[in-house]
Every structure is written in C-alpha cells, then in structure tokens.
Amino acid sequence: MKILICYYSRTGNTAKMAEAIAQGVRNEAVSCDVREVTAVKIDELLDYDALIFGSPTYYGLMASEMKKLIDDSVKHHGK
C-alpha cells in the first residue's frame, strides 16, 4: 500500500504531526510519502492508495492552499 500525507504548515506544527503520522503507518507493507501541499500535483494523487490531508484551521476553514488542491482534484473523483 502506498500512502500520501499532504500537509500545509505555516508554523511547523502540522508538519510535525504529518511526520508523526507517517512514522505510525510505515511498515514492510506500507510506504508513505510526506509532502507539503504546494509540492503535490493533482495527477500525482492517483499514484496513491490512500491520502491523508493535514491543515491548520483559520476561522474554521482549512488553509487556502489545501482547499485549492482538494477542489482541483474533483476531476479524479471515482478513479
């Protein structure tokens, strides 16, 4: 299984959490890539069996960079 942990982190706290999650899921059968949201291209999402997203909240909303990635991924829903 191949997992992508995609995160946005302004102060580094969400990045630390992403790394901690990656350590928890990695084993012989699971590979896990941890990448900042701006380094992820939409078509690359199809290369993974599972996606984990991490974002701080601002006024109850996710970071705009994360929202853009998720909104742009609509063309791949169901694939």
Secondary structure as UniProt FT lines:
FT   STRAND          2..7
FT   HELIX           13..25
FT   TURN            28..29
FT   STRAND          30..36
FT   HELIX           37..39
FT   HELIX           42..47
FT   STRAND          50..54
FT   STRAND          57..58
FT   TURN            59..60
FT   STRAND          61..62
FT   HELIX           64..72
FT   HELIX           73..76
FT   TURN            77..78
//
